[in-house]
Amino acid sequence: MTKLKIGAIASGSGSNFEAIVQSTETGILKDKASVEVLICNKPGKYCLERAKNHDIPAVLIESDKHDGTREEFDQKLIDVLEEYGCKLIVLVGYMRFVSKMFIEHFKGNVINIHPALLPSFKGMHAHEDALAYGVKVSGVTVHFVDPEEDHGPIIIQKAVPVYDTDTKETLGPRILEWEHKAFPKAIELFCENRLHVEGRIVRIDGEVNL
């Protein structure tokens, strides 16, 4: 079985990047996928150090220094990802939208993770918004990316309880623990060709156990 070549794009610490890499080294993706390159758009972020620790090439493409269009910036990303032969792109805490051009270039094979049960609590403040709304359940969503924010077809969701005493500092880590399990599982399903996208619906062959 030929391993799927993954390209990762991050803006921050990269804990989901770490979880995916570890799953390719010793976990469920060991014989199925490899992370070929990490791209980061912010200097000095810990994701770059994580890549170095795993001997994965890391490329810094600073978005703050880019004066052109989103498509021109995304072309820089595409050039790197193509250089490394990446067939699946994972957004691991990437704090920018990707363009329709970028998504179409990779034939829709771009996956993101969000720390809430979409379509609820989109955006960058999911934990705060969930707590402010008073929900009793939040969770994790892994989804294909489309041009709208936190909108593409859903692959996996995992519900996580919200307690009356929760704060962002307590809810966040509890959800993050499941992010680190859900993202590799979604990639495994992709590797095994078990995902079938029909409009907004992702149909999965067989059972999925997290």
Backbone torsions as a table, in degrees:
resi	resn	phi	psi	omega
1	MET	NA	124.9	178.1
2	THR	-74.5	131.6	-179.4
3	LYS	-71.9	139.1	175.4
4	LEU	-72.7	130.8	179.6
5	LYS	-91.8	120.7	-175.5
6	ILE	-107.4	138.7	169.0
7	GLY	-114.1	134.7	-177.0
8	ALA	-114.1	142.0	177.6
9	ILE	-127.5	128.6	-174.8
10	ALA	-139.1	161.6	176.4
11	SER	-124.5	-6.2	-171.3
12	GLY	-139.3	-132.7	-172.8
13	SER	-73.6	-30.7	174.4
14	GLY	79.3	35.6	-179.9
15	SER	-67.7	-35.1	175.7
16	ASN	-69.7	-33.9	172.0
17	PHE	-57.8	-47.4	178.8
18	GLU	-58.8	-44.2	-179.1
19	ALA	-62.7	-40.9	179.2
20	ILE	-67.4	-44.6	179.2
21	VAL	-60.1	-45.9	179.9
22	GLN	-62.0	-35.5	178.8
23	SER	-68.5	-27.9	176.2
24	THR	-79.2	-23.0	-178.0
25	GLU	-88.2	-42.6	-173.6
26	THR	-137.2	-1.3	-172.9
27	GLY	-112.4	-146.2	-169.9
28	ILE	-69.9	-15.0	-180.0
29	LEU	-103.4	10.8	-171.4
30	LYS	-54.6	-43.1	-178.1
31	ASP	-104.8	11.3	-171.5
32	LYS	-119.4	-27.4	-173.6
33	ALA	-152.0	160.4	175.1
34	SER	-142.6	142.0	175.5
35	VAL	-89.9	116.6	-172.3
36	GLU	-90.0	-31.3	-175.4
37	VAL	-160.3	149.3	170.7
38	LEU	-115.1	132.0	170.8
39	ILE	-111.6	133.2	176.6
40	CYS	-124.3	140.2	179.9
41	ASN	-101.2	4.7	-179.2
42	LYS	-129.7	127.5	179.9
43	PRO	-69.1	149.2	172.9
44	GLY	77.2	8.8	-178.2
45	LYS	-83.3	149.9	-172.2
46	TYR	-68.5	-20.7	177.2
47	CYS	-58.0	-33.0	178.8
48	LEU	-64.5	-39.0	177.7
49	GLU	-68.0	-38.5	177.5
50	ARG	-59.9	-44.1	179.1
51	ALA	-61.4	-44.4	178.8
52	LYS	-59.4	-40.8	-178.9
53	ASN	-64.2	-24.4	-179.7
54	HIS	-106.0	11.9	-179.9
55	ASP	56.8	38.2	176.3
56	ILE	-104.2	129.8	178.5
57	PRO	-55.8	136.5	179.6
58	ALA	-124.6	131.4	-177.2
59	VAL	-122.7	126.3	177.2
60	LEU	-96.8	119.9	174.4
61	ILE	-125.3	99.8	-169.4
62	GLU	-76.5	118.0	179.3
63	SER	-71.8	-29.9	-178.6
64	ASP	-67.9	-19.9	-179.9
65	LYS	-99.3	6.5	-178.1
66	HIS	-94.7	124.4	-177.4
67	ASP	-103.9	-4.3	-176.2
68	GLY	-91.0	-160.1	-179.0
69	THR	-78.9	167.0	175.5
70	ARG	-61.4	-38.9	179.7
71	GLU	-64.7	-37.7	178.2
72	GLU	-66.4	-38.8	176.6
73	PHE	-66.7	-45.5	-179.2
74	ASP	-62.6	-30.0	177.5
75	GLN	-63.8	-33.8	175.5
76	LYS	-62.6	-41.0	177.3
77	LEU	-64.3	-45.7	-179.2
78	ILE	-58.3	-43.3	-177.9
79	ASP	-58.4	-41.9	179.1
80	VAL	-69.3	-46.6	-177.9
81	LEU	-63.4	-36.0	176.4
82	GLU	-68.9	-37.8	178.8
83	GLU	-57.3	-35.4	-178.6
84	TYR	-96.6	7.1	174.4
85	GLY	68.0	29.6	-174.8
86	CYS	-73.2	133.6	179.7
87	LYS	-109.6	-21.0	175.0
88	LEU	-126.9	131.4	-179.6
89	ILE	-110.5	128.1	178.8
90	VAL	-114.7	129.2	176.9
91	LEU	-94.8	109.4	-172.5
92	VAL	-112.1	75.8	-175.8
93	GLY	76.9	39.6	177.3
94	TYR	-91.1	117.4	-169.9
95	MET	-96.2	41.9	174.0
96	ARG	-140.7	152.7	170.3
97	PHE	-73.4	148.3	168.4
98	VAL	-103.4	150.3	-174.0
99	SER	-79.2	162.2	174.2
100	LYS	-58.2	-37.9	177.9
101	MET	-58.4	-43.7	-179.9
102	PHE	-62.7	-47.1	-178.5
103	ILE	-62.0	-45.3	-178.7
104	GLU	-67.4	-33.1	178.6
105	HIS	-59.1	-38.3	-179.5
106	PHE	-98.3	21.2	173.2
107	LYS	55.8	33.5	178.7
108	GLY	79.7	3.4	-176.9
109	ASN	-87.0	58.8	178.9
110	VAL	-127.0	126.3	-174.1
111	ILE	-122.8	141.4	179.3
112	ASN	-129.0	161.5	174.1
113	ILE	-125.1	143.7	-178.4
114	HIS	-134.2	136.2	-175.7
115	PRO	-85.5	53.2	174.7
116	ALA	-164.5	170.7	178.1
117	LEU	-91.3	91.3	179.6
118	LEU	-59.3	147.6	11.3
119	PRO	-85.9	9.9	177.0
120	SER	-76.0	143.7	168.0
121	PHE	57.7	56.8	173.2
122	LYS	-71.1	167.4	173.4
123	GLY	92.6	-169.0	-168.4
124	MET	-87.9	-3.6	-175.6
125	HIS	-123.0	44.3	-173.1
126	ALA	-59.6	-44.4	-177.7
127	HIS	-65.1	-46.6	-179.8
128	GLU	-62.4	-41.7	-178.4
129	ASP	-66.8	-40.4	179.2
130	ALA	-64.2	-43.0	-179.6
131	LEU	-67.2	-40.8	-179.5
132	ALA	-65.4	-31.2	-179.0
133	TYR	-79.4	-18.6	177.5
134	GLY	82.7	24.5	-179.6
135	VAL	-67.7	154.1	177.8
136	LYS	-96.9	-13.0	-179.9
137	VAL	-139.2	132.7	169.0
138	SER	-125.9	-151.1	178.2
139	GLY	157.3	-150.5	-172.2
140	VAL	-130.1	140.3	173.1
141	THR	-130.7	126.5	169.7
142	VAL	-106.6	129.1	-173.7
143	HIS	-145.6	155.8	168.9
144	PHE	-68.8	151.1	-176.9
145	VAL	-95.3	135.1	168.2
146	ASP	-125.9	179.1	-173.3
147	PRO	-66.6	-13.0	179.4
148	GLU	-91.4	156.3	-176.8
149	GLU	-68.6	124.4	173.6
150	ASP	47.7	52.8	-167.2
151	HIS	-128.6	-24.8	-169.0
152	GLY	-65.0	170.8	-177.6
153	PRO	-54.7	135.0	-173.4
154	ILE	-85.6	131.1	178.8
155	ILE	-94.5	-54.8	-176.6
156	ILE	-138.3	141.1	167.8
157	GLN	-131.4	145.8	176.9
158	LYS	-134.0	122.3	179.6
159	ALA	-80.0	139.1	178.4
160	VAL	-129.7	128.2	-177.2
161	PRO	-66.0	147.3	174.0
162	VAL	-113.1	125.7	-176.9
163	TYR	-99.1	157.1	-178.0
164	ASP	-60.3	-28.9	-177.7
165	THR	-88.9	-0.6	-174.5
166	ASP	-66.1	146.3	166.8
167	THR	-125.0	174.7	175.8
168	LYS	-56.2	-35.3	-176.1
169	GLU	-73.2	-22.1	178.0
170	THR	-98.7	-36.9	180.0
171	LEU	-71.0	-41.1	-176.4
172	GLY	-55.7	-52.2	-179.7
173	PRO	-63.6	-33.3	179.6
174	ARG	-67.6	-38.0	175.9
175	ILE	-71.9	-39.2	-178.2
176	LEU	-59.7	-35.6	177.7
177	GLU	-56.8	-38.8	179.4
178	TRP	-80.5	-27.9	172.9
179	GLU	-57.2	-42.0	-176.4
180	HIS	-68.4	-17.1	175.7
181	LYS	-95.9	-38.1	-174.1
182	ALA	-72.0	-38.5	-176.7
183	PHE	-65.4	-50.3	176.2
184	PRO	-59.9	-36.5	179.1
185	LYS	-63.1	-43.7	178.1
186	ALA	-61.1	-40.1	178.0
187	ILE	-65.5	-39.4	177.3
188	GLU	-59.7	-44.6	178.1
189	LEU	-61.1	-39.0	177.2
190	PHE	-63.8	-46.5	179.8
191	CYS	-58.1	-37.1	-176.3
192	GLU	-86.7	6.9	179.6
193	ASN	56.2	37.6	-178.4
194	ARG	-97.6	-0.1	-177.9
195	LEU	-103.3	129.5	-179.9
196	HIS	-130.2	111.8	-175.5
197	VAL	-90.4	123.0	177.4
198	GLU	-126.6	93.5	-173.5
199	GLY	65.3	-120.7	178.0
200	ARG	-86.7	-9.2	-172.7
201	ILE	-96.6	131.0	171.7
202	VAL	-105.2	110.7	177.4
203	ARG	-90.9	136.7	-174.4
204	ILE	-118.0	127.8	174.6
205	ASP	-71.3	127.6	175.9
206	GLY	77.7	-179.8	-179.2
207	GLU	-82.0	154.5	176.5
208	VAL	-123.2	119.6	178.9
209	ASN	-120.4	122.3	177.0
210	LEU	-92.1	NA	NA
